[in-house]
Amino acid sequence: MQWKLRWCPAEVFFPPQTSAWDEKHWYRGFILLITFLIYTCYHMSRKPISVVKSRLHRNCSGMIQPINDTHSLNDTTWCNWAPFDQSNYKELLGAVDNAFLVAYAVGMFISGIFGERLPLRYYLTAGMLLSGLFTSLLGLGYFWNIHALWYFVLIQICNGLVQTTGWPSVVTCVGNWFGKGKRGLIMGIWNSHTSVGNILGSLIAGIWVDEQWGLSFVVPGVITAIMGLITFFFFIEYPEDVGCSPPQHHGGLEENVDDAEDPGSGPHSNRENGLESAVTSSKEPSAQPAAISFFGALWIPGVVEFSLCLLFAKLVSYTFLYWLPLYIFNVVHFSAKESGDLSTLFDVGGIVGGILAGLISDYTNGRATTCCVMLILAAPMMFLYNYVGQSGISISIVMLLICGALVNGPYALITTAVSADLGTHKSLKGNAKALSTVTAIIDGTGSIGWNNVFYMLITADILACLLLCRLVYKEILAWKASLSRDRGYREM
């Protein structure tokens, strides 16, 4: 039975390469690609609602009413989609957004627990098929002429729950294949799938938003479902499934952060420990790691701080995700399509910010410090964007790129490299299956909260920064200890 659960159809399509080195690196590249595409589809299916919202309620006074329209000539809401044609449309649209976000937050806390106990290939396949279904159902409301608020809220709740299958699963899979060395850079590049998905979701939704906005949901939903079928046939959860050796998780420099006070935990001793652990692990028989409990994961050093930090950092990021196209539509008075297209620049900046954050954190060995500095810079940039960002198209483009880099950089680093580091923390003594639960806790905590006021975003950004102060202090101690050891070696 165990062989059946671990068997992967990808072995049939991709036979082993000529050498073990080629085989391992080929599979690693393939895993990065397929997980990148998987989560790109997840985010692509979330984005259309932010583009379509500007179409559900707009100013009809300057538009020509069709001859066959049943609304009266004095009706200024004839071009809107009921029930969002009412004066309280902002609250109704907020309810639709909140339905997804609350369901996503609640589901994320339990999703990782299921992800540890179920084969990820089946878990992801089911999640993507259902995500595609519920995304398409939002669009089918247009073709079925549905005007009931409960329908859109219910679909968003279901969609929010099934969307939680994606993130813990793909991070766990990447953590299974890659060690901790240069993980920040790898994860920074890989995590651009979030921004790429947002960009694709905006561009695809923008094609049909002005004519048949239902297709803005149906097309991404179908693409997501197709990717779910591809996942079933090609997803590889463990290196052992295809005869590759697993990576070493605890031989890198990252351990210095947690052992800054330990004189034997420097870079030179870590190299020795890494060799010893590699020899020891090769002698010991491999055993299936047990899943960790929710509260057990909370005791891993750093989980609570990074979780609370992401609570505020993700609030800022998701506010821009759901609100930015509507903000541009109302303030700059662009069309729905143009607003969606311009909002993609925020995600373009997010790609650059995520890669830079990962590269800097690898070079400095300071995850918390990197996040803290970027969060400090993000606060004044958001303030400036609110006041001068819409004074011209050139300024708006530059400000969106900078804000995207500074806001999404820490968000990307925490939800990928930090989650993977903590999920394979040395305190777990080889229990790498905790990665799914840790990722779910961090990302789930970050999913609570929604508002669209710039001052609230700046406050949240500052609070996110303050929550990392203890970890920044520990990283500074680690740097001092490392410099002292280096001076000692040079003097010898």
N, C-alpha and C positions, 0 to 999 in steps of 0.2 A: 504493500500500500504506500509506503514511504517513497518508493521509486516512482510510482505513478504521480504522486504529488509534485515531485521535483523534476520530472521529465519535461523537456522543453522542445517544442517543434522546431525551434530555430536551428537545432543541431542538424536537422534534415536538409534545410536550405543552405546552411553555411558550414561545410565540413571544416575540420581543423586545418590550420596553415602548416607550412613545412617545418617550422621550428616553434618551440615553446614561447620564445620571446615574441615572434611575429604574431602568434595566436593570441597571446594575452593582450598585446597592445591593439590588435585589430578588434578584439571583442570590447575592450575599453572604449575605443572610439565609437563603436557601434552603440554601446550602452548610452554614452553621452548624447548621441544623435537621436535615438529613439525616445529617451526620456525628455529631451529638449522638445521634440515634436509633440509628445503627449501633453506636456503642461502648456505648451503654446496653444494647443486646442482648447484646454480648459479655460485659459484666460480669454481666448478669442470668443468663446461662447458667453462670457460674462459681460463683455464690453458693449454689445449692441444697445442695451437698455439706456446707456448714457447718451447715445447718439439719437435714439428714437424719441426720447423724452421731449426734445425740442419740437418734434412733429406732433406729439399728442396734444399739446396745448400751445397755441401761437396767436398772434394778433391777426384777426381775419378782416379788419376794416379796410386794408389796402388791397384785398384780393377780389377777384371777379367770381361771383357765385355762379355755379353751373345752372343751366336752365332746368334740369331735371332734379335739382336739389329740393328736398321737402321742407327745409327750414324757411322761416319767414324772412323777408327782406331786411327787417330790423334786427334780426338775430346776429349778434357780433361773435357768436361762438360756433357758427355753422361749419367751420373748417376743422374744428377740434374733434377729438375722439372721446366720446362719453365712456366713463364717467369723469374724465379729466377735463371736461369743458366747463366745470363749475368754478366758482370763485375760490374755493378751497383746494384748487388743483395742486398747489405746492405740498399740502399735507398728504394728499392722496398719492402723489408721486413719491413722497418721502416714505409712506407706508409700504409701497412696493419695494423700494430700496432696502428698508429696514427688515422686511420679511426675509429677504435673501441673507442679509448680514447677520441677523440674529440666529437664523437657522445654521448658517455657516459657522458661527462662533460656537454654538452649542454642539453641533456635529463634530467639529474639529477636536474637541476634548476627548471624544470617544472613538473617533476614527482611527487614531494611531493604535489604540488598544486592539481593535479588530484587525488592523493591518499587520500586527505582530503575529497574530494567531491564524491568519488565513494566507494561502498562497497569493502573493502580490499580483501574479499574472491574471488570475481569475478576478481578484478584487478590483484591479484597475480596469479590466475589460468590462465588468458589470457597471462600474462607476461611469465610464465614458459613454457606454450605450445609453444609460439612463440620463446622463447630462445632455447628450444630444437629443434625446426624446423630449425632455422638459423645456429645453431651449426652443425646439421646434414648436412645441405647444404654445409658447408665448406668441410666436408669429402666426400660428393657425388661428389665434383669436381674431386676427384681422380678416382672414378669409371666411371664418365662421360667423363674423359680425357679432362678436361677444362684447358686451358693454358692462359686464358685472365686475365690480372691484374685487370680489372674493375670488374670482377665477385667476386674476393676475397675482394676487397675494398668495393663493394656494400653490400655484405653479412655482413661484419664487421660493417658497418655503421648501418644497420638494427639491428644487434645483440646488438650493443652498446646502441641503443635507448631502446629496449625492456628489456635489463638487468637492466635499471634504475627503473623498477617496483618493484624490490626486496627489496633493502635496506631500503628506507623510510617506506615501508609497515611492514616489520618484526620488525623494531625498534618501530614503532607506536604501534603495537600489544603488544609487551612486555611491553612498557610503560603503556598501558591500564590495564595490569594485575598486575604490581608490583609497589610498592611505592618507595620512594627514599632511605629508610634505606638499607644499605649494597648493594646498587645498583652497585657500582663499582666491588665488588667481583662477584655478579651474572652475570653482563655483561661481566666481564673478562673471566669467565668460558664459558659463552654462546658464546662469540665472537670467540672462538677457531674454530667455523665453517668455518671461512675464511681460516685458515691454514689447517684444515681437508679437505676442498674442494680442496685446492691447491695440497695437498698430493695425494688425490684420483685421481685428474685430471692428475697429473704427472705419477702415477703408471699405470693407465688405458691406457693413451696414450703410455707409454713405452712398453706395451705388443705388440702393432702392428706397432710401428713407423718404424721399419726396414723392415718390409715385406709389409704391406698394411696400410699406414698411414691414409688412409681415415677412417678406423675403429676407429682411435684415436679420431675422432670427432663424428662419428655416435653413438658409444656406450654411451658416456656421454650425447649426445643430447637426445637419447631415454630415458635414466634414468631420465633426467630433465623433459621431457614431462610426464612421468609416475608419477613423484612427483607432477606435476601440477594437475593431476586428483585426487590424494590423497588429495591435498590442498582443492579442491572444496568440498569434502565430509566431511573433518574433521577440517578445519580451523575455529577457534572461535575468532571473532574480539574483542568483549566486554564481560566483566564478566556478565553484565546484560542479555546477550543473553541466558545464561544458569542458570539464577537465582542467580548469585553470586554478592556480594557487591563489588563496585569498591574500589581500594586502596586510601589511603590518600596521596597526593603528597607533602603537604607543612607542615609537622610536624617534619621534620628531621633537622639534624645539618647543612645541606648544605647551609641553608639560612645565616649562619654566614659570608660566603664569601662575600656576597653582602651587608651586613649590619655591616661591621667591625667597622664603626664609631658610630653605634647606641648602646647605653649602654643597651637598653632593648632587644637586639637581641641575647643574649647568650644562652648557652645550657639549663639553668634552665628556662628561660622565654620561650624558644621554646617548652619545654614540656607542659607548661601551655597553650600556644597558640595552640599547637597540639590538646589538649583536648577540648579547646573552639571551634576550627574549626570543630572537629568531631561532637560535640553536635549541632553546628549550621547547619552543612551540613545535619544532620539527620532530622532537622526540616524543612528545605527548600525543596520545590519540585524540583526534578531533571529536568533539561532542556537540550535539545540537544545543545552542544556547537557549536558556529559558527566557520567556517574556518577563519584562519588569512591570511592576504595578505603577499606577498613576502617582501615588504618593511616594513610592520609591524613587521615581524619576525626579520628583521635586527636591530630593536631598542631594542631587548631583550639584556640585558647586557651580554657581553661575546661572543655573536654570531660572531661578526666581527673578534675578536682576534683569536678565535679557528678556524674560517674558513680559515683565512690567514695562520695560523700555519699549518693546515692540507694541504694547498696548497703545501707546501714544504715537509711535512712529508709523504704525500701520493705519491709524486713524487719519493721519495727514495724507498718506499715500492713497488710501481708498476714497478720501474726500475728493481728491483730484481725479481719481478714476471715474467716479460716478457724476461729479458735479462740473468738471472743467468744460466739457462741450456746451452745457446749458449756460454756464457763466459767459462764455465767449459769444454765444448766440444772443444773449440779452444785453450784454454790455457793448460789444463791438458791432452787433447787428449783422453778423454774417448769416448766410443760409445754414440750414441744418447740416448739409454736406460739408460746407467750408469750415464750420465750427468743429466738426468731427475730425477733419483733415488737419486743422491747425493744432488740435489737442494732442495729436500723435507726436508732436515735437517734445512734449513733456516726457514721453516714453523713450524717444531717441536719446534725450539727455540721461534718462534712467539707465540705458544700456551702458553708456560711457561711465556713469557714476558707479555702477555695480562692478565693472571691470577694474576701475581705479581703486575702489575700496578694497577689493580682493587682492590686488597687486601690492598696495601699500601695507595691508595687514600682514601679508606674507613676508614682506621685506623687513618690517619693524617688529613682527611677532606681537602685534598689539591690536587685537580685534576691538576691544572696548574703546581704546584711545582713538582709533580710526573713526569709529561710529560717533564718538563724542565730538570730535573736531568738525565732522561734516554736519552734525546736528546744530552745532553752534553757528556755523556759517549759513545754514538754511533759514534760520529765524529772520535775520534782517533781509535776506533775499525775498522771502515771501511778503514781508512788509513793503518792500519796494515794488514788487510786482502788483500788489493791490492798488498802489497809488500812481505808478508811472508806467506799468506794463502795457496799458492799453492806449497810450498816447501815440503810438505809431506801430506799424506792422513790423518794422525792423527791430524795435525795442522789444516788442512782444515775443518775437522769435528767440532773441538772445536770452531774455528772462526765463522763458519756458524751458529752454535747454539747460540753463544753469540751475533753476529750481528742480527740474527733473533729476539732474545728477546728484544734487545735495540731499534731496528727499528720498530718492529710491536707492542711493548708494548704501546707507546704513540699513535700510529695510532689506535689501538684497543680501547683505553680508550676514545679518542676524538670522534670516530665515534659511540660509544655505550653509555656509562654512561654519558658523557658530553652532547651529543645530547639529550638524554632522560631528563637530568636535565634541560637544557635550554628550551626544548620544553614544560616542565611543570613548568616553572619559575613562581614565585609568581606574577610577574608583569602582567601575563596574566589573573589573577583573575579567575582561574578555567577553562580557555579555553585550555584544554589538546589537542585539535585537532591541535594546532600549532605544535605539535611534528613532524608531517610528513613534514611540510614545513621547519622547523629548520634543521631536519636531511638532507633534500635534499640540503639546502643551504650549510651546512658544508661539506657534502660529495661531492657535485657538485663542490665547489671551490677546493677541494682537488684533483679533477680529471683532472685539467688543467696542461699540461706540460709533456714533455717526453725527456729524453736524457740518455746516457749510459756512462757518464764519471765520474770516482770516485771523482775527485775534485769538480765537479758540485754537486754530492750527498752530500759531506761534507759541501759545502757552503749552500746548501738547508737545511741541518740539523741544521746548526748554525742559519740561518735566522728563522727557525721554532721556535727555542729556544728563540730568541730575541723577537719575537712577543708575547710571553707569560709573558714578564717582568712585565707589569702592573698588570696582574692577580696574579702573584706570590707575588707581593708587597701587594696586598689586602689580600691574604691568610695569609701572615706573620702578618699583623695587626690583623687579626681575631684570630690567635693563641695567640698573646700577650694579646688581650682583654680577651680571654678565661682563660689564666693563671692568669691574675689579678683578675678575678671574683672568680676563684677557691681558690686563696690565701685569698680573702676576706671572703669566706664561712668558710674556716678552722679557721681563726682568730675569727670569731663569735662563 
